[in-house]
């Protein structure tokens, strides 16, 4: 075998070994993240990646710890990549909505009163998400649900005078333009 061929094969084997080592490292990191998500192995907060923290917040929220999950989502909405920030704000609004619905289902007057601020926070959260991503249909649907639970009263201008009772409408006095039926 020529010296040149042996050198080429050695370089090829070295490159393949480096690729295998890199893949092994990525597999090890993925397994660590999966253990952190399932809670099997806690890791330090500074070592967590944003998506692991997001999964942890989702797990805490699903377990029913409203305040802790809200705190985690708040941190993520400031420190995470933009797509994850949007998802954290959406999930925060979902937490507010779920907590408000839980308080309303309690059936007492105090629960109804306590649920109103949470519904307002949920509506504001959904509006923030829709402002950044208008195509977020889940946020749009949940905003509609929150609006049905706590409809907003349109504030009119009380200082304005009411329209005169016998006034003509501009549409009826326009020439050569008919909006009504013949």
N, CA, C and O of each residue as an XYZ file, in Angstrom:
728
protein
N       0.833     -1.160      0.000
C       0.000      0.000      0.000
C       0.887      1.236      0.000
O       1.886      1.301      0.717
N       0.521      2.176     -0.784
C       1.362      3.363     -0.880
C       1.207      4.233      0.362
O       0.216      4.152      1.087
N       2.191      5.042      0.575
C       2.208      5.930      1.742
C       1.079      6.969      1.659
O       0.468      7.318      2.669
N       0.827      7.434      0.494
C      -0.232      8.418      0.283
C      -1.612      7.835      0.612
O      -2.440      8.521      1.212
N      -1.863      6.607      0.236
C      -3.132      5.947      0.503
C      -3.322      5.719      1.993
O      -4.416      5.914      2.522
N      -2.232      5.297      2.684
C      -2.317      5.100      4.137
C      -2.617      6.411      4.860
O      -3.397      6.436      5.812
N      -2.003      7.485      4.412
C      -2.268      8.798      5.010
C      -3.722      9.219      4.809
O      -4.359      9.729      5.731
N      -4.231      9.010      3.631
C      -5.624      9.354      3.334
C      -6.600      8.545      4.180
O      -7.572      9.090      4.703
N      -6.343      7.238      4.315
C      -7.205      6.396      5.151
C      -7.118      6.795      6.625
O      -8.123      6.781      7.335
N      -5.929      7.147      7.076
C      -5.758      7.587      8.467
C      -6.539      8.866      8.725
O      -7.207      8.992      9.751
N      -6.459      9.812      7.799
C      -7.220     11.052      7.952
C      -8.718     10.797      7.911
O      -9.474     11.420      8.656
N      -9.146      9.896      7.061
C     -10.559      9.548      6.983
C     -11.030      8.912      8.284
O     -12.106      9.251      8.777
N     -10.244      7.994      8.850
C     -10.605      7.367     10.124
C     -10.622      8.391     11.261
O     -11.474      8.322     12.147
N      -9.705      9.317     11.236
C      -9.663     10.366     12.257
C     -10.901     11.259     12.164
O     -11.483     11.619     13.187
N     -11.298     11.612     10.959
C     -12.495     12.434     10.773
C     -13.743     11.683     11.231
O     -14.619     12.273     11.863
N     -13.833     10.398     10.924
C     -14.979      9.602     11.367
C     -15.011      9.457     12.889
O     -16.086      9.465     13.490
N     -13.845      9.325     13.509
C     -13.790      9.230     14.973
C     -14.243     10.546     15.615
O     -14.940     10.532     16.629
N     -13.851     11.679     15.031
C     -14.289     12.980     15.552
C     -15.809     13.130     15.417
O     -16.470     13.616     16.334
N     -16.354     12.716     14.282
C     -17.802     12.803     14.079
C     -18.541     11.904     15.067
O     -19.574     12.299     15.609
N     -18.024     10.706     15.303
C     -18.654      9.798     16.256
C     -18.572     10.365     17.674
O     -19.523     10.244     18.447
N     -17.445     10.979     18.016
C     -17.311     11.598     19.338
C     -18.294     12.743     19.524
O     -18.903     12.874     20.586
N     -18.452     13.563     18.508
C     -19.398     14.680     18.580
C     -20.826     14.167     18.728
O     -21.594     14.704     19.527
N     -21.192     13.137     17.972
C     -22.532     12.555     18.089
C     -22.741     11.944     19.469
O     -23.830     12.050     20.033
N     -21.725     11.315     20.012
C     -21.824     10.750     21.355
C     -22.031     11.837     22.403
O     -22.819     11.665     23.333
N     -21.331     12.946     22.255
C     -21.502     14.077     23.176
C     -22.921     14.632     23.097
O     -23.537     14.912     24.125
N     -23.439     14.792     21.886
C     -24.807     15.308     21.731
C     -25.836     14.342     22.314
O     -26.829     14.781     22.893
N     -25.615     13.045     22.173
C     -26.511     12.051     22.750
C     -26.486     12.150     24.272
O     -27.532     12.107     24.920
N     -25.294     12.281     24.833
C     -25.161     12.410     26.288
C     -25.891     13.655     26.789
O     -26.579     13.588     27.808
N     -25.757     14.794     26.095
C     -26.425     16.031     26.507
C     -27.948     15.897     26.380
O     -28.683     16.398     27.231
N     -28.416     15.235     25.340
C     -29.854     15.033     25.172
C     -30.406     14.161     26.291
O     -31.504     14.423     26.784
N     -29.680     13.140     26.699
C     -30.127     12.285     27.796
C     -30.168     13.062     29.107
O     -31.087     12.883     29.906
N     -29.175     13.926     29.334
C     -29.186     14.750     30.547
C     -30.393     15.687     30.557
O     -31.046     15.855     31.587
N     -30.680     16.287     29.426
C     -31.830     17.180     29.347
C     -33.127     16.414     29.558
O     -34.028     16.912     30.233
N     -33.240     15.243     29.012
C     -34.443     14.434     29.210
C     -34.614     14.060     30.686
O     -35.734     14.062     31.197
N     -33.518     13.741     31.370
C     -33.607     13.453     32.799
C     -34.018     14.694     33.583
O     -34.766     14.597     34.556
N     -33.534     15.855     33.165
C     -33.906     17.095     33.852
C     -35.379     17.411     33.632
O     -36.050     17.906     34.537
N     -35.887     17.129     32.435
C     -37.289     17.394     32.133
C     -38.192     16.497     32.975
O     -39.197     16.957     33.517
N     -37.841     15.238     33.082
C     -38.681     14.318     33.845
C     -38.478     14.462     35.341
O     -39.228     13.881     36.125
N     -37.485     15.220     35.745
C     -37.249     15.439     37.163
C     -36.430     14.342     37.805
O     -36.283     14.326     39.027
N     -35.896     13.432     37.026
C     -35.115     12.343     37.583
C     -33.771     12.827     38.113
O     -33.245     12.257     39.069
N     -33.223     13.842     37.523
C     -31.913     14.330     37.930
C     -31.909     15.853     37.903
O     -31.845     16.442     36.824
N     -31.974     16.503     39.059
C     -31.964     17.968     39.058
C     -30.599     18.507     38.665
O     -29.565     17.948     39.031
N     -30.612     19.587     37.924
C     -29.357     20.232     37.563
C     -29.434     21.685     38.008
O     -30.521     22.217     38.230
N     -28.308     22.305     38.133
C     -28.235     23.686     38.611
C     -28.912     24.621     37.616
O     -28.848     24.396     36.408
N     -29.577     25.693     38.131
C     -30.292     26.610     37.224
C     -29.402     27.258     36.173
O     -29.851     27.493     35.051
N     -28.152     27.553     36.510
C     -27.292     28.198     35.523
C     -26.879     27.252     34.405
O     -26.421     27.702     33.354
N     -27.035     25.949     34.614
C     -26.683     24.972     33.582
C     -27.870     24.641     32.675
O     -27.708     24.040     31.612
N     -29.032     25.034     33.105
C     -30.229     24.698     32.319
C     -30.270     25.501     31.033
O     -29.931     26.684     30.990
N     -30.676     24.848     30.046
C     -30.951     25.555     28.800
C     -32.376     26.066     28.864
O     -33.174     25.611     29.684
N     -32.684     26.993     28.013
C     -33.999     27.633     28.062
C     -35.134     26.636     27.838
O     -36.164     26.718     28.508
N     -34.965     25.706     26.918
C     -36.065     24.768     26.666
C     -36.242     23.774     27.796
O     -37.348     23.278     28.008
N     -35.190     23.474     28.521
C     -35.318     22.592     29.679
C     -36.071     23.331     30.786
O     -36.923     22.755     31.462
N     -35.748     24.609     30.960
C     -36.455     25.419     31.957
C     -37.923     25.562     31.575
O     -38.799     25.544     32.441
N     -38.190     25.703     30.286
C     -39.577     25.804     29.827
C     -40.344     24.520     30.128
O     -41.480     24.558     30.601
N     -39.713     23.395     29.851
C     -40.361     22.112     30.139
C     -40.584     21.951     31.638
O     -41.615     21.427     32.061
N     -39.630     22.398     32.436
C     -39.798     22.332     33.886
C     -40.950     23.203     34.350
O     -41.713     22.803     35.229
N     -41.088     24.393     33.769
C     -42.203     25.280     34.127
C     -43.529     24.649     33.730
O     -44.508     24.744     34.470
N     -43.567     24.010     32.577
C     -44.796     23.343     32.142
C     -45.154     22.200     33.084
O     -46.326     21.986     33.395
N     -44.135     21.465     33.536
C     -44.376     20.362     34.466
C     -44.906     20.886     35.801
O     -45.831     20.312     36.376
N     -44.317     21.971     36.287
C     -44.761     22.563     37.552
C     -46.188     23.094     37.419
O     -47.000     22.934     38.330
N     -46.489     23.720     36.291
C     -47.842     24.216     36.059
C     -48.860     23.097     35.978
O     -49.973     23.232     36.487
N     -48.491     21.993     35.345
C     -49.398     20.854     35.245
C     -49.623     20.206     36.610
O     -50.676     19.617     36.857
N     -48.629     20.316     37.496
C     -48.769     19.763     38.845
C     -49.663     20.634     39.724
O     -50.083     20.205     40.799
N     -49.958     21.863     39.269
C     -50.874     22.723     40.012
C     -50.211     23.796     40.849
O     -50.895     24.497     41.595
N     -48.901     23.948     40.750
C     -48.206     24.991     41.512
C     -48.220     26.278     40.687
O     -47.274     26.583     39.961
N     -49.311     27.020     40.818
C     -49.575     28.197     39.994
C     -48.484     29.264     40.131
O     -47.955     29.732     39.123
N     -48.149     29.647     41.338
C     -47.204     30.750     41.548
C     -45.792     30.390     41.103
O     -45.103     31.218     40.507
N     -45.359     29.176     41.382
C     -44.007     28.775     40.984
C     -43.886     28.702     39.456
O     -42.891     29.147     38.883
N     -44.897     28.142     38.813
C     -44.878     28.066     37.351
C     -44.907     29.454     36.742
O     -44.227     29.717     35.750
N     -45.688     30.340     37.330
C     -45.765     31.712     36.832
C     -44.421     32.412     36.959
O     -44.023     33.158     36.064
N     -43.721     32.179     38.058
C     -42.390     32.763     38.257
C     -41.401     32.237     37.217
O     -40.612     33.006     36.667
N     -41.440     30.947     36.950
C     -40.533     30.365     35.952
C     -40.824     30.919     34.556
O     -39.901     31.238     33.806
N     -42.105     31.032     34.212
C     -42.457     31.580     32.906
C     -42.046     33.048     32.798
O     -41.638     33.502     31.729
N     -42.151     33.784     33.891
C     -41.754     35.195     33.891
C     -40.257     35.316     33.599
O     -39.842     36.174     32.820
N     -39.453     34.463     34.221
C     -38.014     34.468     33.955
C     -37.733     34.121     32.499
O     -36.882     34.738     31.858
N     -38.451     33.133     31.983
C     -38.244     32.726     30.593
C     -38.662     33.822     29.616
O     -38.035     33.990     28.570
N     -39.708     34.563     29.946
C     -40.170     35.597     29.027
C     -39.179     36.750     28.934
O     -39.326     37.618     28.075
N     -38.181     36.773     29.796
C     -37.163     37.824     29.742
C     -35.829     37.319     29.210
O     -35.104     38.067     28.554
N     -35.490     36.043     29.486
C     -34.146     35.549     29.192
C     -34.052     34.575     28.027
O     -32.947     34.300     27.560
N     -35.150     34.054     27.550
C     -35.123     32.991     26.547
C     -35.076     33.562     25.132
O     -35.241     34.767     24.941
N     -34.852     32.702     24.143
C     -34.957     33.132     22.740
C     -36.372     33.623     22.439
O     -37.310     33.250     23.144
N     -36.547     34.448     21.412
C     -37.860     35.062     21.137
C     -39.021     34.085     21.004
O     -40.104     34.353     21.523
N     -38.825     32.974     20.333
C     -39.923     32.011     20.164
C     -40.330     31.421     21.511
O     -41.513     31.202     21.768
N     -39.355     31.169     22.359
C     -39.651     30.627     23.678
C     -40.256     31.690     24.592
O     -41.062     31.369     25.464
N     -39.877     32.941     24.400
C     -40.490     34.032     25.167
C     -41.978     34.126     24.852
O     -42.802     34.301     25.749
N     -42.309     34.008     23.583
C     -43.714     34.061     23.166
C     -44.500     32.904     23.774
O     -45.613     33.092     24.264
N     -43.919     31.712     23.742
C     -44.587     30.541     24.318
C     -44.726     30.688     25.836
O     -45.728     30.260     26.407
N     -43.741     31.282     26.483
C     -43.817     31.482     27.939
C     -44.924     32.476     28.285
O     -45.644     32.285     29.266
N     -45.064     33.534     27.488
C     -46.141     34.494     27.748
C     -47.509     33.856     27.512
O     -48.455     34.113     28.256
N     -47.609     33.032     26.484
C     -48.864     32.332     26.203
C     -49.211     31.384     27.352
O     -50.357     31.341     27.798
N     -48.227     30.631     27.827
C     -48.491     29.703     28.921
C     -48.807     30.432     30.224
O     -49.593     29.938     31.033
N     -48.205     31.598     30.435
C     -48.543     32.403     31.618
C     -50.005     32.833     31.564
O     -50.716     32.765     32.567
N     -50.444     33.270     30.407
C     -51.845     33.654     30.246
C     -52.754     32.451     30.463
O     -53.827     32.584     31.052
N     -52.337     31.277     29.992
C     -53.118     30.063     30.226
C     -53.221     29.757     31.721
O     -54.276     29.352     32.208
N     -52.111     29.955     32.445
C     -52.141     29.729     33.891
C     -53.138     30.665     34.571
O     -53.907     30.247     35.436
N     -53.116     31.933     34.170
C     -54.058     32.902     34.743
C     -55.501     32.478     34.458
O     -56.358     32.528     35.340
N     -55.755     32.064     33.230
C     -57.112     31.662     32.848
C     -57.561     30.429     33.623
O     -58.690     30.384     34.113
N     -56.690     29.429     33.738
C     -57.047     28.221     34.477
C     -57.316     28.512     35.952
O     -58.265     27.989     36.536
N     -56.471     29.350     36.542
C     -56.656     29.689     37.953
C     -57.963     30.464     38.145
O     -58.677     30.236     39.121
N     -58.277     31.366     37.232
C     -59.532     32.116     37.324
C     -60.728     31.182     37.196
O     -61.713     31.327     37.920
N     -60.645     30.235     36.288
C     -61.753     29.289     36.118
C     -61.893     28.387     37.350
O     -63.003     28.034     37.747
N     -60.761     28.020     37.945
C     -60.817     27.204     39.166
C     -61.485     27.980     40.298
O     -62.296     27.428     41.042
N     -61.142     29.263     40.426
C     -61.754     30.083     41.468
C     -63.240     30.295     41.214
O     -64.033     30.312     42.155
N     -63.620     30.457     39.955
C     -65.040     30.640     39.620
C     -65.833     29.371     39.902
O     -66.981     29.430     40.342
N     -65.216     28.228     39.645
C     -65.915     26.959     39.864
C     -66.098     26.647     41.344
O     -66.889     25.774     41.703
N     -65.363     27.363     42.212
C     -65.550     27.161     43.649
C     -66.964     27.543     44.057
O     -67.508     26.992     45.014
N     -67.563     28.488     43.330
C     -68.971     28.798     43.528
C     -69.268     29.873     44.547
O     -70.422     30.291     44.652
N     -68.305     30.340     45.295
C     -68.607     31.378     46.279
C     -68.323     32.764     45.696
O     -67.663     32.900     44.667
N     -68.834     33.775     46.374
C     -68.688     35.148     45.882
C     -67.235     35.599     45.918
O     -66.805     36.363     45.054
N     -66.477     35.140     46.900
C     -65.057     35.526     46.991
C     -64.278     34.989     45.790
O     -63.402     35.672     45.259
N     -64.594     33.777     45.367
C     -63.924     33.200     44.198
C     -64.219     33.965     42.934
O     -63.344     34.154     42.088
N     -65.461     34.409     42.807
C     -65.836     35.216     41.638
C     -65.074     36.531     41.632
O     -64.597     36.979     40.589
N     -64.963     37.145     42.801
C     -64.259     38.428     42.906
C     -62.766     38.263     42.646
O     -62.154     39.106     41.989
N     -62.184     37.195     43.151
C     -60.755     36.963     42.960
C     -60.422     36.568     41.529
O     -59.291     36.761     41.083
N     -61.376     36.027     40.816
C     -61.094     35.574     39.453
C     -61.026     36.730     38.451
O     -60.380     36.598     37.412
N     -61.668     37.840     38.737
C     -61.689     38.950     37.776
C     -60.299     39.505     37.462
O     -59.993     39.686     36.284
N     -59.432     39.787     38.454
C     -58.094     40.267     38.102
C     -57.288     39.244     37.294
O     -56.510     39.607     36.411
N     -57.486     37.961     37.610
C     -56.766     36.929     36.865
C     -57.246     36.866     35.422
O     -56.451     36.644     34.508
N     -58.536     37.060     35.217
C     -59.057     37.077     33.847
C     -58.505     38.275     33.074
O     -58.198     38.165     31.887
N     -58.383     39.404     33.742
C     -57.811     40.579     33.076
C     -56.349     40.332     32.705
O     -55.905     40.718     31.624
N     -55.604     39.688     33.606
C     -54.203     39.353     33.297
C     -54.123     38.371     32.128
O     -53.248     38.489     31.270
N     -55.027     37.415     32.100
C     -55.046     36.448     30.997
C     -55.348     37.151     29.678
O     -54.687     36.896     28.671
N     -56.348     38.037     29.683
C     -56.690     38.754     28.451
C     -55.512     39.595     27.969
O     -55.218     39.632     26.774
N     -54.840     40.268     28.896
C     -53.687     41.088     28.515
C     -52.556     40.217     27.967
O     -51.888     40.591     27.003
N     -52.347     39.060     28.585
C     -51.311     38.142     28.093
C     -51.600     37.652     26.692
O     -50.702     37.610     25.852
N     -52.844     37.279     26.429
C     -53.203     36.818     25.087
C     -53.068     37.949     24.067
O     -52.640     37.722     22.935
N     -53.433     39.160     24.468
C     -53.281     40.294     23.548
C     -51.810     40.561     23.242
O     -51.464     40.894     22.108
N     -50.947     40.419     24.240
C     -49.508     40.604     24.013
C     -48.979     39.560     23.034
O     -48.184     39.876     22.149
N     -49.420     38.327     23.196
C     -48.982     37.261     22.290
C     -49.478     37.554     20.878
O     -48.725     37.414     19.914
N     -50.739     37.959     20.752
C     -51.298     38.240     19.426
C     -50.668     39.471     18.796
O     -50.607     39.568     17.571
N     -50.204     40.401     19.595
C     -49.523     41.574     19.049
C     -48.202     41.153     18.393
O     -47.819     41.690     17.353
N     -47.514     40.191     19.010
C     -46.242     39.724     18.451
C     -46.425     38.701     17.337
O     -45.627     38.647     16.401
N     -47.472     37.894     17.438
C     -47.726     36.871     16.424
C     -49.232     36.783     16.174
O     -49.921     36.020     16.851
N     -49.753     37.551     15.212
C     -51.199     37.560     14.963
C     -51.752     36.219     14.475
O     -52.966     36.014     14.502
N     -50.902     35.319     14.039
C     -51.366     34.028     13.533
C     -51.503     32.982     14.632
O     -51.749     31.814     14.332
N     -51.353     33.358     15.871
C     -51.436     32.442     17.011
C     -52.911     32.161     17.324
O     -53.526     32.867     18.124
N     -53.464     31.140     16.696
C     -54.893     30.866     16.794
C     -55.287     30.371     18.175
O     -56.403     30.629     18.624
N     -54.408     29.677     18.846
C     -54.729     29.213     20.194
C     -54.915     30.397     21.138
O     -55.823     30.394     21.969
N     -54.063     31.403     21.014
C     -54.190     32.605     21.852
C     -55.481     33.348     21.508
O     -56.149     33.883     22.393
N     -55.820     33.380     20.250
C     -57.055     34.041     19.824
C     -58.286     33.335     20.416
O     -59.212     33.989     20.897
N     -58.283     32.021     20.376
C     -59.393     31.251     20.929
C     -59.497     31.453     22.448
O     -60.586     31.665     22.980
N     -58.353     31.384     23.138
C     -58.375     31.542     24.589
C     -58.747     32.962     24.991
O     -59.373     33.161     26.032
N     -58.376     33.945     24.191
C     -58.794     35.319     24.460
C     -60.312     35.417     24.374
O     -60.943     36.088     25.190
N     -60.890     34.751     23.392
C     -62.349     34.737     23.264
C     -63.002     34.080     24.473
O     -64.031     34.556     24.955
N     -62.422     33.002     24.964
C     -62.953     32.352     26.171
C     -62.878     33.282     27.373
O     -63.825     33.369     28.154
N     -61.750     33.978     27.523
C     -61.598     34.907     28.647
C     -62.577     36.069     28.522
O     -63.117     36.538     29.524
N     -62.806     36.531     27.304
C     -63.762     37.622     27.103
C     -65.190     37.180     27.406
O     -66.003     37.992     27.848
N     -65.504     35.920     27.179
C     -66.842     35.432     27.524
C     -67.020     35.325     29.033
O     -68.113     35.541     29.557
N     -65.932     34.987     29.727
C     -66.026     34.901     31.183
C     -66.099     36.276     31.836
O     -66.781     36.458     32.844
N     -65.390     37.244     31.251
C     -65.385     38.610     31.796
C     -65.485     39.587     30.632
O     -64.467     40.109     30.178
N     -66.691     39.839     30.146
C     -66.835     40.754     29.011
C     -66.388     42.158     29.384
O     -66.532     42.605     30.522
N     -65.853     42.822     28.403
C     -65.399     44.192     28.627
C     -66.521     45.155     28.293
O     -67.202     45.008     27.278
N     -66.704     46.128     29.145
C     -67.723     47.138     28.936
C     -67.071     48.278     28.173
O     -66.062     48.836     28.603
N     -67.655     48.609     27.046
C     -67.101     49.709     26.264
C     -67.434     51.016     26.955
O     -68.592     51.311     27.253
N     -66.403     51.781     27.198
C     -66.605     53.061     27.848
C     -66.929     54.108     26.803
O     -66.120     54.396     25.921
N     -68.102     54.665     26.909
C     -68.511     55.708     25.985
C     -68.138     57.072     26.546
O     -67.710     57.198     27.693
N     -68.304     58.048     25.741
C     -68.015     59.411     26.172
C     -69.283     59.972     26.799
O     -70.210     60.366     26.091
N     -69.322     60.007     28.132
C     -70.519     60.471     28.833
C     -70.737     61.967     28.647
O     -71.863     62.445     28.781
N     -69.675     62.717     28.339
C     -69.793     64.162     28.180
C     -70.400     64.552     26.842
O     -70.883     65.673     26.683
N     -70.381     63.652     25.896
C     -70.903     63.983     24.573
C     -72.426     64.029     24.611
O     -73.074     63.242     25.301
N     -72.968     64.948     23.870
C     -74.426     65.089     23.810
C     -75.008     63.994     22.927
O     -74.373     63.594     21.951
N     -76.194     63.502     23.247
C     -76.807     62.477     22.403
C     -77.208     63.092     21.066
O     -77.426     64.301     20.987
N     -77.308     62.288     20.024
C     -77.698     62.829     18.726
C     -79.143     63.321     18.765
O     -79.968     62.766     19.490
N     -79.446     64.344     17.998
C     -80.827     64.836     17.986
C     -81.779     63.775     17.456
O     -81.412     62.990     16.582
N     -82.984     63.746     17.972
C     -83.944     62.711     17.600
C     -84.461     62.870     16.184
O     -84.675     61.866     15.504
N     -84.668     64.078     15.718
C     -85.256     64.270     14.405
C     -84.224     64.690     13.357
O     -84.548     65.431     12.428
N     -83.014     64.231     13.501
C     -81.990     64.641     12.541
C     -82.028     63.746     11.308
O     -82.438     62.587     11.370
N     -81.596     64.310     10.198
C     -81.516     63.541      8.968
C     -80.189     62.822      8.930
O     -79.201     63.261      9.518
N     -80.191     61.721      8.233
C     -78.949     61.009      8.048
C     -78.346     61.424      6.727
O     -79.067     61.697      5.767
N     -77.058     61.473      6.671
C     -76.361     61.923      5.472
C     -76.622     60.995      4.296
O     -76.660     61.450      3.152
N     -76.800     59.729      4.546
C     -76.983     58.761      3.467
C     -78.283     59.034      2.720
O     -78.334     58.858      1.502
N     -79.328     59.456      3.411
C     -80.615     59.658      2.755
C     -80.647     60.928      1.923
O     -81.510     61.050      1.053
N     -79.753     61.877      2.147
C     -79.762     63.124      1.392
C     -78.773     63.123      0.248
O     -78.715     64.092     -0.510
N     -78.019     62.098      0.104
C     -77.033     62.045     -0.973
C     -77.734     61.782     -2.299
O     -78.681     60.999     -2.367
N     -77.267     62.435     -3.338
C     -77.871     62.249     -4.659
C     -77.155     61.159     -5.422
O     -75.944     60.984     -5.294
N     -77.896     60.444     -6.198
C     -77.430     59.378     -7.060
C     -76.688     58.258     -6.315
O     -75.793     57.614     -6.863
N     -77.074     58.049     -5.087
C     -76.472     56.942     -4.314
C     -77.551     56.375     -3.418
O     -78.013     57.065     -2.509
N     -77.965     55.151     -3.643
C     -79.047     54.569     -2.913
C     -78.562     53.326     -2.180
O     -78.132     52.359     -2.809
N     -78.629     53.347     -0.874
C     -78.223     52.171     -0.100
C     -79.405     51.291      0.240
O     -79.219     50.119      0.564
N     -80.583     51.804      0.178
C     -81.764     51.046      0.576
C     -82.343     50.257     -0.603
O     -81.804     50.275     -1.710
N     -83.432     49.579     -0.339
C     -84.116     48.827     -1.382
C     -85.007     49.763     -2.196
O     -85.420     50.801     -1.679
N     -85.317     49.434     -3.449
C     -86.169     50.309     -4.270
C     -87.591     50.380     -3.785
O     -88.413     51.077     -4.380
